Amino acid sequence: MKTVNFIFYALIVVLMGSCNDNKSKENVQKILKVEVYETSANGNQLKKLTDFESTDSSATITISPDKKFQTITGFGGSFTESSAYLLNKLSKKNRDTILQAYFGNDGARYSLTRTHISSCDFSLNNYTYAPVPGDMNLENFTIKEDQDDLIPMIKDAMAISKDGFKIIASPWTAPPWMKDNNAYVGGKLLPKYYDTFALFFSKYLEAYKAEGIDIWGLTPVNEPHGNGNNWESMHFSPEEETNFVQNHLGPKLEADGMGAVNILGYDQNRAGLKEWVDVMFASEESSKYFAGTAIHWYESTYDFFPKALQYAHEKAPNKYLIETEGCVDSEIPHWQDDAWYWKKEATDWGWDWASEKDKHLHPKYSPVNRYARDIIGCLNNWVDGWVDWNMVLDRQGGPNWFKNWCVAPIIVDPEADEVYFTPIYHTMAHFSKFIRPGAIIIDTQNPEEELMVTAAQNPDSSIAVVVFNEGFTAKNFTLNLNDQLISIKINAQAIQTIVIPQS
């Protein structure tokens, strides 16, 4: 009888221990609470997913908030005369729809933008704010060309944006009379006009401020290597631009009470970064007025040049590193054809024109893949801001005075008063809507080679994880944050933003 009682007692102990072990496991493996939004080739457009299949995942993506990287400045697109002109041709309803989509609280919530100083290729014609040759004091400076379209578009966006947004402004060229070729295209700024061109920036900032528009940042010129002498351009070497900023532009803005405006150097493709940052940040004196570096993506349709980005960060770890321009160029947009934006059919300038040694950098590529891959690659390599090019273009990919057709996230048919939100719009929103200014990029351990992942902790402590599946097979993965787990499925050819609410 004693033996039976002992066995019975032992069995109870074992069962109680088993229950405690299960409870212990439950405490460790709590379900992670998330909100999941997906855009995919199968038709999802920032769709909120609510059903998660419980699967044995082959990969666990671990988020580590304790390991922090750069602070985010923002995401967004550019105010161009072409976009503003098209908005003016639409009905008020469609104009408002587009601006709300970009800047409204229920939209993409763009937080970092760019605009051009005087004309660019996405203008209706060539123009400068300083049209009178020899006007050294710029007494005839005027922004009247912007009064009917560009400025109203910016102001309307400001009125809609709850949190506001920063603006980076870039000239494509100095006024032609200040250059050695006296032309809008190509040439160099003559040294005798360095101080006058510095005054030009000060006048611009003052004129826009009078319109109620504060400019957050400047670049001395767009694409100082030039653009093949096709549209507005002006050449600077790293030494020339650094001299201009160090001895002319920086001191002038400081003297005029505009020293808080952020000057970003370079403003062209990433493969040239080393050459430029080595000069810009060579000494305390050379780097004093540079707040950071601006970059573009046109060196490749798929390579985001991580080594160059890492080098630029290491050279100036406390400075901004911002993508100020990128778009699918040399393409006429496909109208109402979402599938095209997921196919590897788009070409860029390099498909036809790159040198033989660089041809491999310019294969046909999917527009969505290009955006998602590049932004995630940038965020994982110290870039703190990412700005798209035109916000709105027409079905031709313009207007553009040089006929340099490109793609934008939103395409319009002004004659029919129709609007098409391409998958690029939703791809941009996966970042801009959920990763807010002041967010900090945090560490992710991702063993799944077919997925790209980045994560950021927002100022409100919520975490946004962006996952991109470029492949043609759906993937299951487990997301792990502090031993809280959830299994998630991402569709083939899809991008997801997983929001982990404030704890």
Secondary structure, 3 states (H helix, E strand, C coil): CHHHHHHHHHHHHHHHHHHHHHHHHHHHCEECCCEEEEEECCCCCCEEECCCCCCCCCCEEEEEEEEEEEECCEEEEEECHHHHHHHHHCCHHHHHHHHHHHHCCCCCCCCEEEEEECCCCCCCCCCCCCCCCCCCCCCCCCCHHHCCCHHHHHHHHHHHCCCCCEEEEEECCCCHHHECCCCCCCCEECHHHHHHHHHHHHHHHHHHHHCCCCCCEECCCCCCCCCCCCCCCCECCHHHHHHHHHHHHHHHHHHCCCCCCEEEEEEEEHHHHHHHHHHHCCCHHHHCCEEEEEEECCCCCCCCCHHHHHHHHHHCCCCEEEEEECCCECCCCCCCCHHHHHCCCECCHHHHHCCHHHHHHCCCECHHHHHHHHHHHHHCCCCCEEEEEECEEECCCCCCCCCCCECCCEEEECCCCEEEECHHHHHHHHHHCCCCCCCEEEEEECCCCCEEEEEEECCCCCEEEEEEECCCCCEEEEEEECCEEEEEEECCCEEEEEEECCC
